[in-house]
Amino acid sequence: MFSLAAPDRVRTVLPAAGFTRIAIAETRAYGTWGKDATDAADFLLASGPGRHLMDNADEPARVRARAALTDHLRAHETDDRTVRLVSTAWLVTAERP
């Protein structure tokens, strides 16, 4: 999932595949992650790495993790209670002659 998360890795892989004029720019954007902190925690813990970690934890640890994440996300609730978090990604452009 994150095999190309490091710009140096991208700068290694793309030329090996024949790409030139490689440019990498960090981009940031806010996204809505839930209708409130509880909804956002449910989403994050039910998908991807969150689900994997929760599946491998015992019940008391799952309860503590869910409570801690929900409490943390409350600081990111907007006036209408939706949870907005900034996401960061690399915008990669290149040419293949």
Secondary structure, 3 states (H helix, E strand, C coil): CCCCCCHHHHHHHHHHCCCEEEEEEEEEEEEEEECCHHHHHHHHHCCHHHHHHHHCCCHHHHHHHHHHHHHHHHCCECCCCCEEEEEEEEEEEEECC
